[in-house]
């Protein structure tokens, strides 16, 4: 009877083990992508916009995605037969040692009479990220970033443009000196 209990415990710990696969702890930012999301009334969700240039002011947002690769120490299996545990860490869970030194939104078209081509629109956008989900001024996000744990930033336009179409460029510099830039597509905001 003791052997049966011992074998049962052995198999249970191997099936429900606490071992995790090799998991890189960190990620390194190496680029930017920008996606437009628009509210879809039929699904009651935000979906990525591919072709539609017309957007309603309060029913869209922009998602600035970091391109990255993972690196860091790797955990080893404690038991090669064990299934993955439910508490395993996500890849890159410790974030990156990089810090956002600056993040600017520059209009490539005349936005309105006060914001002409080449001007920054930083004060016309609020941002949030997965870590908090709360909106904040763009400058606060940059000031508060001691280490980046999130892999994207959500941008909300807070003022309707005076002209259409609009287009802008997002410029980001990291404390490592790396500089990245991404350009939006032309958008028509009603």
C-alpha positions as CSV (number, residue, x, y, z in Angstrom):
1,X,0.0,0.0,0.0
2,X,2.9,2.4,0.8
3,X,4.4,1.8,-2.6
4,X,1.1,2.6,-4.3
5,X,0.8,5.9,-2.4
6,X,4.5,6.7,-3.1
7,X,4.1,6.0,-6.9
8,X,0.8,8.0,-6.9
9,X,2.5,11.0,-5.3
10,X,5.5,10.7,-7.8
11,X,3.2,10.7,-10.8
12,X,1.0,13.6,-9.4
13,X,4.0,15.8,-8.8
14,X,5.4,15.0,-12.3
15,X,2.0,15.9,-13.9
16,X,1.3,19.0,-11.8
17,X,4.9,19.9,-11.2
18,X,6.2,23.4,-10.4
19,X,8.7,23.4,-13.3
20,X,8.6,26.0,-15.9
21,X,10.1,26.0,-19.4
22,X,13.2,28.1,-20.1
23,X,12.0,31.6,-19.8
24,X,14.0,34.7,-20.8
25,X,13.5,37.3,-18.0
26,X,14.0,40.5,-20.0
27,X,13.3,42.1,-23.4
28,X,15.1,44.7,-25.5
29,X,13.3,47.3,-27.5
30,X,14.5,47.5,-31.1
31,X,11.7,49.3,-33.0
32,X,8.2,50.7,-33.1
33,X,4.9,49.9,-34.8
34,X,1.7,52.0,-34.8
35,X,-1.8,50.5,-35.1
36,X,-5.1,52.4,-35.3
37,X,-8.1,50.9,-33.3
38,X,-11.7,52.0,-34.0
39,X,-14.8,51.2,-32.1
40,X,-17.1,48.7,-33.8
41,X,-20.7,49.1,-32.8
42,X,-21.7,45.7,-34.0
43,X,-19.2,43.8,-31.9
44,X,-19.0,46.5,-29.1
45,X,-15.2,46.2,-29.2
46,X,-12.3,48.1,-30.6
47,X,-10.7,46.5,-33.7
48,X,-7.7,47.3,-35.7
49,X,-8.4,49.6,-38.7
50,X,-6.8,48.5,-42.0
51,X,-8.4,50.7,-44.7
52,X,-11.0,53.1,-43.3
53,X,-9.5,56.5,-42.9
54,X,-12.6,58.1,-41.3
55,X,-12.5,58.0,-37.5
56,X,-14.9,59.4,-34.9
57,X,-13.0,61.6,-32.4
58,X,-14.0,59.7,-29.2
59,X,-14.2,56.2,-30.8
60,X,-10.6,55.5,-31.7
61,X,-7.1,55.2,-30.2
62,X,-3.6,54.5,-31.4
63,X,-1.5,51.7,-30.1
64,X,2.3,52.2,-30.1
65,X,3.8,48.7,-30.0
66,X,7.4,48.1,-29.1
67,X,9.3,45.7,-31.3
68,X,11.6,43.7,-29.1
69,X,13.5,40.5,-28.5
70,X,13.9,38.5,-25.3
71,X,17.1,37.9,-23.4
72,X,18.2,37.1,-19.9
73,X,18.9,34.2,-17.6
74,X,17.1,31.0,-18.4
75,X,15.4,28.8,-15.9
76,X,16.1,25.1,-16.1
77,X,13.7,22.3,-15.8
78,X,13.8,20.7,-12.3
79,X,12.0,17.6,-13.8
80,X,11.9,17.0,-17.6
81,X,8.7,15.0,-17.3
82,X,6.8,17.7,-15.4
83,X,4.0,19.6,-17.1
84,X,4.2,23.4,-17.1
85,X,2.9,24.9,-13.9
86,X,0.1,27.5,-13.8
87,X,2.5,30.0,-12.1
88,X,5.2,30.1,-14.7
89,X,6.4,33.6,-15.5
90,X,5.7,35.2,-18.9
91,X,8.5,35.8,-21.3
92,X,10.2,39.1,-20.5
93,X,8.3,39.5,-17.2
94,X,11.1,41.6,-15.7
95,X,10.8,44.2,-18.4
96,X,13.8,46.0,-19.8
97,X,16.5,48.1,-18.2
98,X,15.9,50.7,-20.9
99,X,14.2,53.9,-20.0
100,X,12.2,56.3,-22.3
101,X,14.3,59.4,-22.4
102,X,11.9,61.3,-24.7
103,X,8.7,60.6,-26.6
104,X,7.3,63.2,-29.0
105,X,4.4,63.3,-31.5
106,X,5.2,65.6,-34.4
107,X,2.5,66.6,-36.9
108,X,3.4,66.1,-40.6
109,X,0.4,68.1,-41.7
110,X,-1.2,71.3,-40.4
111,X,-3.2,70.0,-37.4
112,X,-5.0,73.3,-36.8
113,X,-4.1,77.0,-36.9
114,X,-2.0,76.7,-33.7
115,X,-0.2,73.4,-34.6
116,X,1.3,73.6,-38.0
117,X,3.4,71.1,-39.9
118,X,6.5,70.2,-37.9
119,X,5.0,71.2,-34.5
120,X,4.8,68.8,-31.6
121,X,1.4,67.6,-30.4
122,X,2.6,66.1,-27.1
123,X,0.1,68.2,-25.1
124,X,-2.9,67.0,-27.3
125,X,-2.4,63.4,-26.4
126,X,-2.9,61.4,-23.2
127,X,-1.5,57.9,-22.8
128,X,-2.0,54.7,-20.9
129,X,-0.2,51.4,-20.7
130,X,-1.1,47.9,-19.6
131,X,0.6,48.4,-16.3
132,X,-2.0,50.9,-15.1
133,X,-4.6,51.3,-17.7
134,X,-5.1,54.9,-16.4
135,X,-4.8,57.9,-18.7
136,X,-2.0,60.3,-18.0
137,X,-0.2,63.1,-19.9
138,X,2.5,62.0,-22.2
139,X,5.1,63.9,-20.2
140,X,4.1,62.1,-17.0
141,X,4.6,58.7,-18.7
142,X,8.2,59.7,-19.7
143,X,9.0,61.1,-16.2
144,X,7.6,58.1,-14.4
145,X,9.4,55.4,-16.5
146,X,12.3,54.0,-14.4
147,X,12.1,50.7,-16.2
148,X,9.7,49.6,-18.9
149,X,7.6,46.6,-18.1
150,X,4.9,47.1,-20.7
151,X,5.2,46.3,-24.4
152,X,2.9,48.9,-25.8
153,X,1.5,52.4,-25.1
154,X,-2.1,53.5,-25.9
155,X,-2.4,57.1,-27.3
156,X,-5.6,59.0,-27.0
157,X,-6.1,62.2,-29.0
158,X,-7.7,64.8,-26.7
159,X,-8.4,67.5,-29.3
160,X,-10.1,67.3,-32.6
161,X,-8.0,68.5,-35.5
162,X,-9.1,71.6,-37.3
163,X,-8.2,70.1,-40.7
164,X,-8.2,66.8,-42.5
165,X,-6.4,64.6,-43.3
166,X,-3.8,64.5,-40.5
167,X,-0.6,62.6,-40.2
168,X,2.1,62.5,-37.6
169,X,5.3,60.9,-36.6
170,X,6.2,59.5,-33.2
171,X,9.8,59.8,-32.1
172,X,11.2,57.9,-29.1
173,X,14.7,58.0,-27.6
174,X,15.8,55.6,-25.0
175,X,18.4,56.3,-22.3
176,X,20.8,54.0,-24.2
177,X,20.9,56.5,-27.0
178,X,18.7,54.4,-29.3
179,X,16.3,56.4,-31.4
180,X,13.1,55.0,-33.0
181,X,10.5,56.6,-35.2
182,X,7.2,55.5,-36.7
183,X,4.8,57.4,-39.0
184,X,1.0,57.2,-38.9
185,X,-1.1,56.8,-41.9
186,X,-3.3,59.7,-43.1
187,X,-6.4,59.9,-40.9
188,X,-9.7,61.8,-41.2
189,X,-11.2,62.7,-37.8
190,X,-14.8,63.8,-37.5
